[in-house]
Amino acid sequence: MKRNTIRIKGFDNIEKECIGYVFMPIKGGGKMVHQKVYIFQVKLIYNLFLGRHWIHKIRVVTSTLHQLIKFVYKDK
């Protein structure tokens, strides 16, 4: 883990400091990307929040409404 100095502001308007970051391999739809993942010590309802960068790299279509992602598979 490498140190970082970025801060985020939550919905409650409280700022949190980043502990650090790591590069993690993320595989989706048969494609592998290495994505920088920032680590924060906060209580959340989810374990990992992935941004759009990795999604654009592996060319998937997201649906927030259906909470899923669609991959191109065999040109379909």
Buried (B, 14 or more C-beta within 10 A) or exposed (E): EEEBEEEEEEEEEEEEEBEEBEEEEBEBEEBEBEBEBBEBEEEEEEEEEBEEEBBEBBEBEEEEEEEEBEEEEEEE
